[in-house]
């Protein structure tokens, strides 16, 4: 976080709101069908799902590092399991890398 204490306090006021927005996002909560030969899912839908998964992971990191004790418990007990569940479909869609050294680009390999 920022070395400025006021920035830290301002950011903390938004932690729970951003967490709720990320974990209730339509792209995060929606189902994307796994790839098969006859009906591959939309690449755009897969990309949006991946971005939502990245956002949820970042939220978990900052809540676990800088959040309140209640937020840390919630992240560890509920949100992390949700990320694992949502992320489990990505390998069936295509081989995705969650974060790359080239921001803004999706690195894709065929499984």
C-alpha positions as CSV (number, residue, x, y, z in Angstrom):
1,X,0.0,0.0,0.0
2,X,1.0,3.6,-0.1
3,X,3.5,5.2,2.3
4,X,0.9,8.0,2.9
5,X,-1.4,7.0,5.9
6,X,-4.3,9.0,4.5
7,X,-4.2,7.1,1.2
8,X,-4.2,3.8,3.2
9,X,-7.2,4.9,5.2
10,X,-9.0,6.0,2.1
11,X,-8.3,2.7,0.4
12,X,-9.4,0.6,3.4
13,X,-12.9,2.2,3.2
14,X,-13.4,0.7,-0.2
15,X,-12.0,-2.8,0.5
16,X,-15.3,-4.5,1.3
17,X,-17.2,-2.7,-1.4
18,X,-14.8,-3.8,-4.1
19,X,-14.7,-7.3,-2.7
20,X,-18.5,-7.5,-3.0
21,X,-18.5,-6.0,-6.5
22,X,-15.9,-8.5,-7.7
23,X,-17.5,-11.6,-6.3
24,X,-21.0,-10.8,-7.5
25,X,-19.8,-9.8,-11.0
26,X,-21.8,-11.5,-13.8
27,X,-18.6,-12.6,-15.6
28,X,-17.3,-14.1,-12.4
29,X,-20.5,-15.9,-11.5
30,X,-21.6,-17.0,-15.0
31,X,-20.9,-20.4,-16.4
32,X,-18.8,-20.8,-19.4
33,X,-19.1,-24.1,-21.2
34,X,-16.0,-26.3,-21.5
35,X,-14.4,-26.6,-24.9
36,X,-15.5,-29.6,-27.0
37,X,-15.1,-30.2,-30.8
38,X,-18.7,-29.2,-31.7
39,X,-19.2,-26.0,-29.6
40,X,-16.2,-24.0,-28.3
41,X,-17.0,-21.2,-25.9
42,X,-16.6,-17.6,-26.9
43,X,-13.1,-16.4,-26.6
44,X,-14.4,-13.1,-25.3
45,X,-16.5,-14.9,-22.6
46,X,-13.4,-16.8,-21.6
47,X,-11.3,-13.7,-21.5
48,X,-13.9,-11.9,-19.3
49,X,-14.0,-14.9,-17.0
50,X,-10.2,-14.8,-16.7
51,X,-10.2,-11.1,-16.0
52,X,-12.8,-11.6,-13.3
53,X,-10.8,-14.4,-11.8
54,X,-7.7,-12.1,-11.7
55,X,-9.7,-9.4,-10.0
56,X,-11.0,-11.8,-7.4
57,X,-7.4,-13.1,-6.7
58,X,-6.1,-9.5,-6.2
59,X,-9.0,-8.7,-3.9
60,X,-8.1,-11.8,-1.8
61,X,-4.5,-10.8,-1.6
62,X,-5.1,-7.2,-0.4
63,X,-7.9,-8.2,2.0
64,X,-5.6,-10.9,3.5
65,X,-2.7,-8.5,3.8
66,X,-4.4,-5.2,4.7
67,X,-8.0,-6.0,5.7
68,X,-9.6,-6.3,9.1
69,X,-9.5,-9.6,11.0
70,X,-13.1,-10.3,9.9
71,X,-12.2,-9.7,6.3
72,X,-9.2,-12.0,6.6
73,X,-11.4,-14.7,8.0
74,X,-14.0,-14.3,5.3
75,X,-11.4,-14.4,2.6
76,X,-9.8,-17.6,4.0
77,X,-13.1,-19.4,4.7
78,X,-15.3,-18.4,1.8
79,X,-13.7,-16.4,-1.0
80,X,-10.6,-18.5,-1.7
81,X,-12.7,-21.6,-2.2
82,X,-14.9,-19.7,-4.6
83,X,-11.8,-18.7,-6.6
84,X,-10.7,-22.3,-6.8
85,X,-14.1,-23.4,-7.9
86,X,-14.4,-20.7,-10.6
87,X,-10.8,-21.2,-11.7
88,X,-11.2,-25.0,-12.1
89,X,-13.1,-24.6,-15.3
90,X,-10.4,-22.6,-17.1
91,X,-8.1,-25.5,-17.8
92,X,-11.0,-27.2,-19.6
93,X,-11.6,-24.1,-21.7
94,X,-8.0,-23.6,-22.8
95,X,-4.6,-23.4,-21.1
96,X,-4.5,-20.0,-19.6
97,X,-1.8,-18.3,-17.6
98,X,-3.4,-16.1,-14.9
99,X,-0.7,-13.4,-15.0
100,X,2.0,-12.8,-17.6
101,X,4.9,-10.5,-17.9
102,X,3.0,-8.6,-20.6
103,X,0.1,-6.7,-18.9
104,X,-3.1,-6.6,-20.9
105,X,-2.3,-9.7,-23.0
106,X,-3.8,-13.1,-22.7
107,X,-1.2,-15.9,-23.1
108,X,-2.9,-18.9,-24.6
109,X,-1.7,-22.4,-25.3
110,X,-3.7,-25.3,-26.5
111,X,-4.2,-28.1,-24.0
